[in-house]
């Protein structure tokens, strides 16, 4: 387990997310090598997993879905996400403060 790498960018932050689609349950599983690990029940078909990821992060961070944007790796398991309106400390709370 390591610290989540979060990069501030103006009023937003960016961080990497490793997604496991078609999981038994949707959950944030922790951090590995600076990347947030997330399990999603949604399949990786027609953007369903990406939409589920956006919904999960928006809900957990308390921001509207439009504030969460996948800026890299939309078709890959490892994605770069930008969230507007939150700070580094708020994002790190997703993992229990690690």
C-alpha positions as CSV (number, residue, x, y, z in Angstrom):
1,X,0.0,0.0,0.0
2,X,1.3,3.4,-0.9
3,X,0.1,7.0,-1.0
4,X,-2.2,8.1,-3.7
5,X,-0.5,10.5,-6.1
6,X,-2.7,13.5,-6.6
7,X,-1.6,16.5,-8.7
8,X,-3.3,19.9,-8.2
9,X,-4.2,21.7,-11.4
10,X,-5.8,25.1,-10.6
11,X,-9.2,24.4,-9.1
12,X,-9.0,20.7,-10.0
13,X,-6.9,17.7,-9.2
14,X,-5.7,14.8,-11.3
15,X,-5.0,11.2,-10.2
16,X,-4.8,7.7,-11.7
17,X,-7.4,5.1,-11.3
18,X,-7.0,1.3,-12.0
19,X,-10.5,-0.1,-12.8
20,X,-11.6,-3.7,-12.5
21,X,-14.9,-4.0,-14.4
22,X,-17.5,-6.7,-13.9
23,X,-16.6,-7.1,-10.3
24,X,-19.0,-8.6,-7.7
25,X,-19.5,-5.2,-6.1
26,X,-18.6,-1.6,-6.7
27,X,-16.0,-0.4,-4.2
28,X,-12.8,1.7,-3.7
29,X,-10.3,-1.0,-2.8
30,X,-7.2,1.2,-1.9
31,X,-4.0,2.3,-3.5
32,X,-1.3,0.5,-5.3
33,X,1.8,2.2,-6.7
34,X,0.2,5.7,-6.4
35,X,-3.0,4.6,-8.2
36,X,-6.5,4.4,-6.8
37,X,-7.9,0.8,-7.2
38,X,-11.6,0.6,-7.9
39,X,-13.9,-2.3,-8.6
40,X,-17.0,-1.7,-10.7
41,X,-20.0,-4.0,-11.3
42,X,-20.5,-2.4,-14.8
43,X,-19.0,-4.1,-17.9
44,X,-16.4,-2.4,-20.0
45,X,-19.0,-2.1,-22.9
46,X,-20.3,1.1,-24.5
47,X,-18.7,3.3,-21.8
48,X,-20.7,1.7,-19.0
49,X,-17.7,1.2,-16.7
50,X,-16.5,4.8,-17.3
51,X,-19.9,6.1,-16.5
52,X,-20.0,4.0,-13.3
53,X,-16.6,5.3,-12.3
54,X,-17.6,8.9,-12.8
55,X,-20.8,8.3,-10.7
56,X,-18.8,6.6,-7.9
57,X,-16.2,9.3,-7.7
58,X,-18.7,12.2,-7.9
59,X,-20.8,10.6,-5.1
60,X,-17.8,9.9,-2.8
61,X,-16.3,13.4,-3.4
62,X,-19.5,15.3,-3.1
63,X,-19.3,16.9,-6.5
64,X,-21.6,16.9,-9.6
65,X,-20.9,14.2,-12.2
66,X,-19.9,17.0,-14.6
67,X,-17.0,17.9,-12.3
68,X,-15.4,14.4,-12.9
69,X,-13.7,13.9,-16.3
70,X,-11.7,11.0,-17.6
71,X,-8.8,12.8,-19.3
72,X,-6.7,9.8,-20.2
73,X,-7.1,6.1,-20.8
74,X,-10.8,6.1,-21.5
75,X,-10.6,2.6,-23.1
76,X,-7.9,1.3,-20.8
77,X,-8.1,-0.2,-17.3
78,X,-5.7,2.5,-15.9
79,X,-7.2,6.0,-16.4
80,X,-6.3,9.6,-15.5
81,X,-9.2,11.4,-13.8
82,X,-9.6,15.1,-13.3
83,X,-12.0,16.4,-10.6
84,X,-12.9,20.0,-10.4
85,X,-13.8,21.7,-7.1
86,X,-11.9,19.4,-4.7
87,X,-8.5,19.6,-3.1
88,X,-5.7,17.0,-2.6
89,X,-6.7,16.3,1.0
90,X,-10.4,15.5,0.0
91,X,-9.3,13.0,-2.7
92,X,-6.9,11.3,-0.3
93,X,-9.9,10.7,2.1
94,X,-11.2,8.3,-0.5
95,X,-8.5,5.9,0.7
96,X,-8.8,6.5,4.4
97,X,-6.3,9.4,4.3
98,X,-3.4,7.4,2.9
